[in-house]
Amino acid sequence: MNQGLWRFAKWIDPIPESARVSLGEGGTPLVRSRRIGPSVGLKNLYFKLEFTNPTGSYKDRFACAAISDMVANGKTECIATSSGNTGAALAAYCAVAGITCEIAIVEKAPEGKLRQMLAYGAKLYRVRGFGVDSRTSDRVIECLKLLSGRPQAQMQISAFAYSPIGMSGVYSISHELVEQITDPIDHVFCMAGGGGFVLAIARGFEQLLSTGQISRRPKVECVQPAGNNTIAGPLKSGLNVCQTVECTTRISGLQVPQIIDGNEVIAACRLGGGTGHVVSDESIFEAQSRLALEEGLFSEPAGSTAVAGVLQAARQGLIDPHANIVCVISGSGFKDPSSLEAMTRHASCPTIELAELEQRVADHK
């Protein structure tokens, strides 16, 4: 039976057992690539299927710890920002805990993600320019800090800079990976928006290294779309600090133009020998399609970004063909209807008469 995130309770910021909220998050499958890896000469490519979490992304691990902490401290109002997956996760866990949930949404968030948040009872509003312009995005967060200053409220943003207790729940991915792979992991490819996810993966491995459960750090690889190149490009270029950008990527969930956890990500990746990978939106959409057609894995574009990164790195000869490599895939394909429409635009489902079906049967006798 899945014990949820709390199987790793000792690695998460202390939360009393009586306050812990769970929807059975975590314990997600790890599967070996059957076709994509071999197509570029990678013999040991694995996919960590974070879209199998209760609301369809790794953000459930964040929300589980974040909302449990709010319960422990008697908070009743969650104030948050989201481009989709964080909001869906927070709204679901708030619903379980009886906490109200108010979310400022990035301007270009997909309709499918908004509907999911609304279904859980969250109160939403888009902010023009949020997720596109770094100054507007910073100002939105400052406003939410003021709103969450009330005694009953708490702000939750999936970043260490704002919600470190919530982000501690994401350490569990690294712990699960070490349980799921017998041989040492060489690379873990992760998508990045503000960088908190990559940082959580790296810190999870640091916990395991400190207790002797692993003998060396995996190389944590940071993958970003070129239209939101705040971290990956500077990391690859040898810089120690990130850069703000005007966000132009179409990849929902990775539209974070300001620096949040980025500088810490650069340091953490470099410590283990990882680097940055900047990929095009087109390569991400291609990876999304290939995951469905070749591996049977249904991911949104953001969740396919790590795969675009590993494919690019393999083609550039940056990876040992025998290395043990994990791509974390987060975000169900159902979350982004517009990308699904684009992916299937040449397919069709015509209505036929029963007589036509009967004729097909006769033709195959």
Residue pairs with C-beta under 8 A, 6 or more apart in sequence:
2 24
2 26
2 27
3 27
4 22
4 23
4 24
4 25
4 26
4 27
4 64
5 12
5 22
5 25
5 26
5 61
5 64
5 65
5 169
5 172
6 12
6 17
6 20
6 22
7 26
7 27
7 172
8 26
8 171
8 172
8 175
9 15
9 17
9 20
11 168
11 171
11 172
11 175
11 204
11 207
12 65
12 165
12 168
12 169
12 171
12 172
13 65
13 69
13 164
13 165
13 168
15 65
15 68
15 69
15 72
15 165
16 72
19 68
19 69
19 71
19 72
20 68
20 71
21 64
21 67
21 68
21 71
21 93
21 96
21 97
22 64
23 54
23 55
23 60
23 64
23 92
23 93
23 96
24 54
25 53
25 54
25 60
25 61
25 64
26 53
26 60
26 61
26 172
26 176
27 176
28 48
28 49
28 50
28 52
28 53
28 176
29 48
29 49
29 52
30 46
30 47
30 48
30 49
30 176
30 177
30 180
30 181
30 326
31 46
31 47
31 49
31 295
31 297
32 44
32 45
32 46
32 47
33 42
33 45
33 46
33 47
33 295
34 294
34 295
35 294
35 295
36 45
36 290
36 291
36 294
36 295
36 307
36 311
37 43
37 44
37 45
37 325
39 294
40 311
40 314
40 315
41 314
41 321
42 310
42 314
42 319
42 321
42 323
42 325
43 321
43 322
44 322
44 323
44 324
44 325
45 310
45 325
45 327
46 181
46 324
46 325
46 326
46 327
47 291
47 295
47 297
47 307
47 326
47 327
47 329
48 173
48 176
48 177
48 326
48 327
48 328
48 329
49 297
49 329
50 57
50 58
50 173
50 303
50 328
50 329
50 330
50 331
51 57
51 298
51 299
51 300
51 303
51 329
51 330
51 331
51 332
51 333
53 59
53 60
53 61
53 89
54 60
54 92
55 63
55 85
55 88
55 89
55 92
55 116
56 85
56 88
56 116
56 331
56 332
56 334
56 335
57 85
57 88
57 89
57 303
57 330
57 331
57 332
57 335
58 85
58 170
58 173
58 197
58 328
58 330
59 85
59 86
59 88
59 89
59 90
59 158
59 330
60 89
60 92
60 93
61 169
61 170
61 172
61 173
62 86
62 89
62 158
62 163
62 166
62 167
62 169
62 170
63 86
63 89
63 90
63 92
63 93
63 156
63 166
63 169
64 93
64 169
65 165
65 166
65 167
65 168
65 169
66 90
66 93
66 156
66 163
66 165
66 166
66 169
67 78
67 90
67 93
67 94
67 96
67 97
67 99
67 156
68 97
69 165
69 166
70 78
70 97
70 99
70 154
70 156
71 97
71 99
73 154
74 152
75 99
75 152
75 153
75 154
76 98
76 99
76 100
76 152
76 153
77 99
77 100
77 102
77 148
77 150
77 152
77 153
77 154
78 90
78 94
78 99
78 100
78 101
78 102
78 153
78 154
78 156
79 102
79 144
79 147
79 148
79 153
79 154
79 155
79 156
80 86
80 87
80 90
80 101
80 102
80 103
80 104
80 144
80 155
80 156
80 157
81 87
81 103
81 104
81 105
81 106
81 130
81 140
81 141
81 144
81 157
82 88
82 90
82 103
82 104
82 105
82 106
82 109
82 113
82 117
83 105
83 106
83 108
83 109
83 113
83 131
83 193
83 252
83 253
83 255
83 256
84 109
84 110
84 113
84 114
84 116
84 117
84 252
84 253
84 335
85 113
85 253
85 302
85 330
85 331
85 335
86 156
86 157
86 158
87 103
87 105
87 113
87 117
87 122
87 124
88 113
88 116
88 117
88 120
88 335
90 101
90 103
90 122
90 156
91 101
91 103
91 116
91 117
91 120
91 121
91 122
92 120
94 100
94 101
94 120
94 121
94 122
95 101
95 120
95 121
100 123
101 120
101 121
101 122
101 123
102 122
102 123
102 147
103 117
103 122
103 123
103 124
103 125
104 125
104 126
104 127
104 130
104 140
104 143
104 144
105 114
105 124
105 125
105 126
105 127
105 130
106 126
106 127
106 130
106 131
106 132
106 255
107 126
107 127
107 128
107 129
107 130
107 131
107 132
108 131
108 132
108 252
108 255
109 126
109 131
109 252
110 252
110 335
110 336
110 337
110 338
110 339
111 337
111 338
112 334
112 335
112 336
112 337
113 252
113 335
113 336
114 124
116 335
117 124
118 124
127 136
127 140
128 136
129 136
129 137
130 136
130 137
130 140
131 137
131 247
131 255
131 256
131 257
132 246
132 247
132 255
132 257
133 246
133 247
133 257
134 244
134 245
134 246
134 247
134 257
134 258
137 256
137 257
137 258
138 258
141 157
141 162
144 155
144 157
145 155
147 153
147 155
148 154
148 155
155 162
155 163
156 162
156 163
156 166
157 163
158 166
158 167
158 194
158 196
158 197
159 167
159 194
159 195
159 196
159 260
159 261
160 167
160 196
160 199
160 200
160 261
160 264
161 196
161 260
161 261
162 260
167 196
167 199
167 200
168 200
170 196
170 197
170 200
170 201
170 204
171 200
171 203
171 204
171 207
172 204
173 200
173 201
173 204
173 328
174 188
174 200
174 201
174 203
174 204
174 205
174 207
174 208
175 204
175 207
175 208
177 185
177 188
177 326
178 185
178 208
178 213
178 214
181 324
181 326
183 324
184 214
184 215
184 216
184 218
184 324
185 218
185 324
185 325
185 326
186 218
186 219
186 320
186 323
186 324
186 325
187 218
187 219
187 220
187 221
187 274
187 310
187 319
187 323
187 324
187 325
187 326
188 201
188 205
188 218
188 219
188 220
188 221
188 325
188 326
188 327
188 328
189 221
189 223
189 277
189 306
189 307
189 309
189 310
189 313
189 325
189 326
189 327
189 328
190 197
190 198
190 201
190 220
190 221
190 222
190 223
190 306
190 328
191 197
191 223
191 224
191 253
191 254
191 302
191 303
191 305
191 306
191 309
191 328
191 330
192 198
192 222
192 223
192 224
192 231
192 232
192 254
192 265
193 224
193 228
193 253
193 254
193 255
193 256
193 302
194 230
194 256
194 258
194 260
194 261
194 262
195 222
195 230
195 231
195 242
195 260
195 261
195 262
195 264
195 265
196 260
196 261
197 328
197 330
198 220
198 222
198 231
198 261
198 265
198 268
198 269
199 261
199 264
199 265
199 268
201 220
201 328
202 217
202 220
202 265
202 268
202 269
202 271
202 272
202 274
203 268
205 214
205 217
205 218
205 220
205 272
206 217
206 268
208 214
209 215
209 216
209 217
217 271
217 272
217 273
218 272
218 274
218 326
219 269
219 272
219 273
219 274
219 275
220 268
220 269
220 272
220 274
221 269
221 274
221 275
221 276
221 277
221 306
221 309
221 310
221 313
222 231
222 232
222 235
222 265
222 269
222 274
222 275
222 276
222 277
223 232
223 276
223 277
223 278
223 279
223 305
223 306
223 308
223 309
224 230
224 231
224 232
224 233
224 254
224 276
224 277
224 278
224 279
224 305
225 249
225 251
225 254
225 278
225 279
225 280
225 281
225 284
225 305
226 249
226 278
226 279
226 280
226 281
227 245
227 247
227 248
227 249
227 250
227 251
227 281
228 245
228 247
228 248
228 249
228 251
228 254
228 255
228 256
228 257
229 243
229 245
229 278
230 242
230 243
230 244
230 245
230 256
230 257
230 258
230 259
230 262
231 242
231 262
231 265
231 266
231 276
232 276
232 277
232 278
233 243
233 276
233 278
234 240
234 241
234 242
234 243
234 262
234 266
234 276
235 265
235 266
235 269
235 270
235 275
235 276
236 275
236 276
236 277
236 278
237 276
239 266
240 263
240 266
240 267
241 259
241 262
241 263
241 266
242 259
242 262
242 263
242 265
242 266
243 259
244 257
244 258
244 259
245 257
246 257
247 255
247 256
247 257
249 255
249 281
250 281
250 301
251 281
251 284
251 301
251 302
251 305
252 300
252 301
252 302
252 335
252 336
252 339
253 300
253 301
253 302
253 303
253 331
254 302
254 305
269 275
269 276
277 309
277 312
277 313
279 305
279 308
279 309
279 312
280 308
281 301
283 308
283 311
283 312
284 301
284 302
284 304
284 305
284 308
285 301
285 304
285 339
285 342
285 343
286 308
287 304
287 305
287 307
287 308
287 311
288 299
288 300
288 301
288 303
288 304
288 333
288 339
288 343
289 343
290 307
291 297
291 298
291 299
291 304
291 307
291 329
292 298
292 299
292 333
292 343
297 329
298 332
298 333
298 334
299 329
299 330
299 331
299 332
299 333
300 331
300 332
300 333
300 334
300 335
300 336
300 339
301 331
301 336
301 339
302 330
302 331
302 336
303 329
303 330
303 331
303 332
304 329
306 327
306 328
306 329
307 327
307 329
309 327
310 319
310 325
310 327
313 319
319 325
333 339
333 340
334 340
